[in-house]
Each structure stands twice: as C-alpha cells, then as structure tokens.
Amino acid sequence: METTSLSRTVDDEFASQTTYLDTSSCGLLPRRTVDAVKALAESIATGSRSGAGDFESVDAARAGFARLAGVDADRVATGSSVAVHVGLIAASLPAGAEVLAPEGEFSSVVSPFAVRGDLKMRYVPLDGLADAVRPGTDLVAFSSVQSADGRIADLDAVRAAAAAHGARTLLDATQSAGWLPLDAGAYDYTVTGGFKFLLCPRGASFLTVTEDAQRTLPPAFAAWVASDDPWNSTYGPVGRLSPTARRYDEPPAFLSYHGAEHSLALLGEVGIDTIHAHATGLAARMRAGLAGLGHEVVPTESTIVAVPGLGGREPELARAGVMVSNRAGSLRAAFHLYNTEADVDRALDVLSS
C-alpha cells in the first residue's frame, strides 16, 4: 500500500485525540470495529436479536488471524486471553518437565507453568535462549518481542535449537503480530492477545497448534463450542469434539469478536509488510532523536522503543497529550500504522524541554 493510501486509510478509520504511542499497552480501535461493537450492543440492549452474537463473526476473525499468521484456519483456536491459552498448555505437561524461558518474560507466558509447582522452570537471558536449550528441555516458552523493552528474539536460532533437542516451542506474538510477519506454523504453539497490535477489542485472543502438537494437547477446557456439532451439544457431555483446533475454543466474548473480525480485515487490507516498514521507520526516527538528546536507547529494530531509567517522565508526557508507558523503569513508546513523523517529533519536543 502506498503512503498516500495508508494515510487515507488512517484518516478514514482512526480518530485519536492524543499523540498515541502506547499500542504496546492497547491498540486504537478502528471506526469499523467500533461500529460493529455498537451495533451488536444495541441489538442486545433492544432485544432485537436472538442470542448474544454470531459465530460467523468468530469464524471470520479466526480466518482473518489465520491469514496474518500464515496457517490454515483449522489450526487456530479462539479465546479470551493469553494466560488461558498458556494455562491449557501448562496443564498438558507431565510433572518434572523442564520449561525454558527468558529472564523478565511477560508474566502470562511463564506464570501458568510456574504456579504448578511440579515443573522445572529455567530462566536465561534472552540473547542466550537458543544456546540454553538442552536435551532435557521439554518446552521453550518466549515472546517474539519483549513487552518491557521491544527486543526481538532470535527466532530462527531458538527454533533450530529446539528442533535439535526435541523440545516444543511456545511463542507469544502479542507484541509483534500486526506489524512483524508471523509464521505461526513454525512453532508448536503460538498465543496472541488481540487488543494490542491486532487492534481488536480486549477479549479476543488466538491460539495456534500444529497438527503434531494437537495429538498431545488435551482439550481440558472443552465446552459445547468445542464440539464437532455445537448446537446439538448444549446439554450433557460433548459427544464428539471438533477434529480441528476449534476443540480448544473458549465460549466467545461476542462483542470482542464482532469487532475483531473487522480489525483483522483492516490489517489484511493494509498488509503487514506495509505496516512493518512504516512503524519501524518511525521507531528508528524516535531512537535517533532520543540519542540526539543524550538518552541511551535499548538497541533493537523493533517498532517498540524503550529508554531505561526514563519511565518516570510518563506522567509529564501524558499531561502534554503524549501517551506512552512506564515499564520496568523504562519509558516505552510503540508505533503502528496510525502514527506519523509528527507524532515522533511531538514526543521528542516534550522530552527535550
């Protein structure tokens, strides 16, 4: 998509009234998404529909995510949060299994394993993750992009090390899906929260499971929606589960999925390659400007920019209408398709004062 077309799309779909650089916390909702959520809420409020929403929207969102993730929709399960998806995987591991993760990894990626108490948790620096995989490692759980500072994992090296030692891989793509190309089929499991760079309402999340991993992942949270014939499985135990990853579905938050369908369609229209080039270019401009102000920035080519020790200036920026976040003491800014060079310059101007 050309720059002029992207700008026109942004003008049509977004209505930010601030310099919004906090997509790592929550993405802006497109107008089409807001309209879809409003329409469903209104129909529920007036009693003009039967039920709380349409499974067609859930399946459209599933298909939209599958296209972005490079997998067939049959490998995608829908849910409400990363922690629930990870909890399902954690419950499937045998006692004593070793889970390897980066130090400082996002809590939802590691806590479901840690709270079991009977798994071997091992944490290493992110840049040493691939080298730390060993014959006794059962699962490597990590984010493609670190929430705290935007560092990108060495994805190829981790996958190769895991394959060499027979370990499964669990990738959290929450901070990358929507701007960084994703090949979900290259990992045994991926989990993605939809409310950040996928621009979905909170309450939509996605789990991908390879066909091989599906053989050993029990559908422990199975409900009637996981059935091969949902509408004839609403009472009593489910007779037959779906033969696809839909058997891992949670009952959907329809308001979220009615919106998610449209957010994912928008990202597909714009194209992840276009968003990647645009957002990483803005992040590079921000890093250069911060360096010019004498600040040491976390080195990465991510769309997320982090400045250690500068998190305390977040309230000052917010008062000036520049929305960023304070994570682990770092000032964190994140760029997406709706940001511009003027946004970068406004943030730098406030920080220079």
C-alpha positions in Angstrom: 0.0 0.0 0.0 1.4 3.4 -1.0 2.0 6.1 1.6 -1.0 8.2 0.4 -3.3 5.2 0.6 -2.1 4.4 4.1 -2.7 7.9 5.1 -6.2 7.9 3.6 -7.0 4.6 5.5 -5.8 6.1 8.7 -7.9 9.2 8.2 -10.9 7.0 7.5 -10.5 4.6 10.4 -8.9 6.3 13.4 -9.8 9.3 15.5 -7.1 9.7 18.1 -7.2 13.0 20.0 -3.7 12.5 21.5 -0.2 11.7 20.3 -0.8 8.0 20.9 2.4 6.0 21.2 1.1 3.2 23.5 0.0 0.4 21.3 2.1 -2.0 23.4 -0.5 -1.4 26.1 -3.6 -1.2 23.9 -4.2 -0.6 20.3 -6.6 2.1 18.9 -9.9 0.6 17.7 -10.7 1.3 14.0 -14.0 3.0 13.3 -15.4 -0.1 11.5 -14.7 -2.1 14.6 -16.4 0.4 16.9 -19.4 0.4 14.6 -19.7 -3.4 14.7 -19.5 -3.5 18.5 -22.0 -0.7 18.9 -24.4 -2.4 16.5 -24.3 -5.7 18.4 -24.6 -4.0 21.8 -27.6 -2.0 20.6 -29.3 -5.1 19.3 -28.8 -6.9 22.6 -30.0 -3.9 24.5 -33.2 -3.7 22.5 -33.9 -7.4 22.4 -34.0 -7.3 18.6 -31.9 -10.4 18.1 -31.7 -14.0 19.4 -28.5 -14.7 21.3 -25.6 -12.6 22.2 -23.8 -12.7 18.9 -22.9 -14.6 15.8 -20.4 -17.5 15.5 -20.0 -16.3 11.9 -18.1 -13.3 13.3 -15.9 -15.6 15.4 -15.0 -17.7 12.4 -14.4 -14.7 10.3 -11.9 -13.4 13.0 -10.4 -16.9 13.2 -9.9 -16.8 9.4 -8.5 -13.3 9.5 -5.9 -14.2 12.1 -5.0 -17.3 10.2 -4.2 -15.3 7.1 -2.0 -13.0 9.1 -0.3 -15.9 10.8 0.3 -17.9 7.6 -1.7 -21.0 8.8 -4.9 -22.7 7.9 -7.9 -21.7 10.0 -8.2 -25.2 11.2 -5.1 -24.7 13.3 -6.5 -21.6 15.1 -8.4 -21.7 18.4 -10.2 -18.6 19.7 -10.3 -17.5 23.3 -10.2 -14.5 25.7 -6.6 -14.2 26.9 -3.0 -15.4 26.5 -2.9 -16.6 30.1 -5.8 -19.1 29.5 -4.2 -20.4 26.3 -0.9 -20.9 28.1 -2.7 -22.5 31.1 -4.1 -25.1 28.7 -0.6 -25.9 27.5 0.8 -25.9 31.1 -1.8 -28.4 32.2 -0.7 -30.8 29.5 2.9 -31.1 30.6 4.0 -34.1 32.8 5.3 -33.5 36.3 9.1 -32.7 36.2 9.0 -31.3 32.6 11.6 -28.5 32.0 10.3 -25.2 30.7 12.9 -22.8 29.5 12.1 -19.0 29.2 13.8 -15.7 29.0 14.5 -13.7 32.2 11.9 -10.9 32.6 9.4 -12.6 30.3 5.9 -11.4 30.4 4.0 -12.9 33.3 1.2 -14.6 31.3 3.8 -16.6 29.4 5.5 -18.1 32.4 3.1 -18.0 35.4 0.8 -20.8 34.3 3.8 -23.1 34.3 5.4 -21.7 37.5 2.3 -22.0 39.6 2.0 -25.7 39.1 5.0 -26.2 41.4 6.0 -29.5 39.8 7.7 -28.3 36.7 11.4 -27.3 36.3 11.5 -23.7 35.4 14.7 -22.3 34.0 15.3 -18.7 33.1 18.2 -17.3 31.0 19.0 -14.0 29.3 17.1 -13.5 26.1 20.2 -13.4 23.9 21.3 -16.8 25.3 18.0 -18.5 24.9 18.9 -20.7 21.9 22.2 -21.8 23.5 20.4 -22.7 26.7 18.2 -25.4 25.1 19.4 -28.8 26.1 18.4 -32.4 25.8 16.3 -32.3 28.9 14.3 -29.2 27.8 10.6 -30.1 27.1 9.3 -26.6 26.1 10.8 -23.2 25.2 8.3 -20.5 26.1 9.1 -17.0 24.9 7.8 -13.8 23.2 8.9 -12.9 19.8 9.1 -9.3 21.0 9.7 -8.5 24.7 7.0 -6.4 26.3 9.3 -4.5 28.6 11.7 -3.1 26.0 10.9 -4.3 22.5 13.9 -6.6 22.0 13.3 -9.2 19.2 14.2 -12.8 20.0 16.5 -14.7 17.6 13.5 -16.7 16.3 15.5 -18.8 13.8 18.1 -19.8 16.3 15.6 -20.7 19.0 13.6 -22.9 16.6 16.7 -24.6 15.4 17.9 -25.3 18.9 14.5 -26.6 20.0 14.3 -28.9 17.0 17.8 -30.2 17.6 17.0 -31.2 21.2 13.4 -32.4 20.6 11.8 -29.5 22.6 8.5 -28.0 21.7 8.1 -24.2 21.2 5.5 -21.8 22.5 5.7 -18.3 21.0 3.8 -15.3 22.4 3.2 -13.0 19.4 1.1 -10.4 21.3 3.7 -7.6 20.9 4.5 -8.5 17.3 1.5 -9.8 15.4 0.1 -6.9 13.4 3.5 -5.4 12.5 6.0 -8.2 12.3 5.4 -11.0 9.8 4.4 -14.2 11.6 4.9 -17.8 10.5 2.8 -19.5 13.2 3.2 -22.9 11.7 6.9 -22.8 12.6 6.1 -23.2 16.3 4.2 -25.9 18.1 2.1 -23.3 19.8 1.6 -19.6 19.4 -0.6 -17.4 21.6 -1.6 -13.8 20.7 -3.6 -11.3 22.6 -5.7 -9.3 20.1 -6.0 -6.0 21.9 -2.6 -4.5 21.0 -1.2 -4.5 17.5 -4.1 -6.5 16.1 -6.4 -3.6 17.1 -9.1 -5.8 18.4 -11.3 -5.2 21.5 -9.9 -6.8 24.6 -11.4 -10.3 25.0 -10.2 -11.7 21.7 -7.1 -13.9 21.6 -5.8 -16.7 19.4 -4.0 -20.0 19.9 -2.4 -21.9 17.1 -1.4 -25.5 17.4 0.4 -27.7 14.9 -1.2 -31.0 13.9 1.5 -32.8 15.7 1.1 -30.8 18.9 -2.7 -31.4 18.8 -2.1 -35.1 19.3 -0.7 -34.4 22.8 -2.7 -31.3 23.9 -5.8 -32.4 25.8 -8.9 -30.1 25.4 -9.1 -29.6 29.1 -11.3 -26.6 28.9 -13.8 -28.2 26.4 -17.3 -26.7 26.3 -20.1 -27.1 23.9 -18.5 -24.7 21.4 -15.6 -27.2 21.1 -17.9 -29.9 19.7 -18.0 -31.1 16.1 -21.7 -30.2 16.3 -22.1 -27.4 18.8 -25.8 -26.7 18.6 -26.6 -30.4 19.3 -24.1 -30.5 22.2 -25.5 -27.9 24.6 -26.6 -30.4 27.2 -24.7 -33.3 28.8 -21.1 -34.2 27.9 -19.9 -33.3 24.5 -20.2 -36.4 22.3 -17.6 -35.6 19.7 -15.0 -32.8 19.8 -14.1 -30.9 16.7 -11.3 -32.6 14.8 -9.6 -29.2 14.3 -8.0 -26.7 16.7 -11.6 -25.4 17.4 -11.8 -28.1 20.1 -9.6 -25.7 22.2 -12.0 -22.8 21.7 -13.4 -20.9 24.7 -17.0 -19.7 24.6 -16.6 -16.4 22.8 -16.9 -12.9 24.1 -19.2 -11.9 21.1 -18.8 -8.1 21.5 -15.0 -8.6 21.2 -15.2 -10.9 18.2 -17.8 -8.9 16.3 -15.1 -6.1 16.4 -12.1 -8.4 15.9 -13.5 -9.6 12.6 -13.2 -6.0 11.2 -9.9 -5.1 12.8 -8.2 -8.1 11.3 -9.8 -7.4 7.9 -8.3 -3.9 8.0 -4.8 -5.2 8.8 -5.2 -7.7 5.9 -6.1 -4.8 3.6 -3.2 -2.7 4.6 -0.7 -5.5 4.7 1.8 -6.5 7.4 4.8 -5.6 5.2 3.5 -2.1 4.7 2.8 -1.7 8.4 6.3 -3.1 9.3 8.1 -0.6 7.0 6.0 2.3 8.3 6.1 1.6 12.0 9.8 0.5 12.2 10.8 3.6 10.3 9.1 5.8 12.8 10.7 3.9 15.7 14.1 4.4 14.1 13.4 8.1 13.9 12.5 8.1 17.5 15.7 6.3 18.6 17.8 8.7 16.6 16.1 11.6 18.2 16.5 10.2 21.7 20.1 9.6 21.1 20.5 13.2 20.0 19.0 14.2 23.3 21.7 12.1 25.1 19.5 9.2 26.0 20.6 5.6 25.8 18.0 3.5 24.0 17.6 -0.2 24.0 19.2 -1.3 20.7 16.7 -3.2 18.5 14.9 -2.9 15.2 11.5 -3.3 16.8 8.6 -0.9 16.5 8.8 -0.6 20.3 11.3 2.0 21.7 12.5 1.7 25.3 14.7 4.1 27.3 15.9 2.6 30.6 15.6 4.9 33.6 13.3 7.4 31.8 9.9 5.8 32.8 9.4 8.5 35.4 8.6 11.0 32.7 5.5 9.2 31.6 3.1 11.4 33.6 4.7 14.6 32.2 4.2 13.3 28.6 0.6 12.3 29.4 -0.1 15.9 30.6 1.2 17.1 27.3 -1.1 14.7 25.4 1.7 12.2 24.5 0.6 8.7 25.6 3.4 6.3 26.4 4.0 3.8 29.2 6.4 3.1 32.0 7.5 -0.5 32.0 10.2 -1.9 34.4 11.5 1.7 34.8 11.8 2.3 31.1 9.9 4.8 29.0 8.2 2.7 26.3 6.8 4.1 23.1 5.3 1.9 20.4 4.4 2.8 16.8 1.7 1.4 14.5 0.0 2.2 11.2 -1.8 5.2 12.6 1.3 7.1 13.8 3.2 9.7 11.9 6.6 11.6 11.9 4.7 14.4 13.6 4.0 12.1 16.5 7.6 11.3 16.9 8.6 14.9 16.8 6.0 15.9 19.3 7.3 13.3 21.8 10.9 14.4 21.3 9.9 18.0 21.7 8.3 17.3 25.1 11.3 15.2 26.2 13.7 18.0 25.2 12.0 20.6 27.4 
